[in-house]
Amino acid sequence: MAQTVWIDDPAEPVVRRRARGLDAERYLGAVVEVDGTYHMYFSGRTGGSGVLNLEIGHATSTDGVTWVMDPANPVMTLGDPGEWDDGTLWSGP
C-alpha cells in the first residue's frame, strides 16, 4: 500500500535549497512508487526570477525518508527559445 500521509521535517528537508543542478526554490510535484522505489519529481529554479526558469528534478528513496538526488538533475530542461517549453516546466499536481 502506498504511503498517503507525509510529515514535514524542517530539520531534515528532502529537497534542500541547493540540489544538484537546481539552485534556488523547490516545488514538490509528485511522489510515485514503482517496484518498491519512491520517485519524487519537483520543480526547481535554474536562474532568473518570477515564474520562469523552472526545470524538473528527480530523487529516489526505498523508505520514503532517505532520498538520493538524481545525478542527472535537472532531468527535464528548458527548450530552445520559441519552443513550447522555453520559459518554465512545472511538476505540480
Buried (B, 14 or more C-beta within 10 A) or exposed (E): EEEEEEEEEEEEEBBEEEBBBBEBEBBBBEBEBEEEEBBBBBBBBBEEEEEEBBBBBBBBBEEBEEBEBBEEBBBBEBEEEEEEEEBBBEBEE
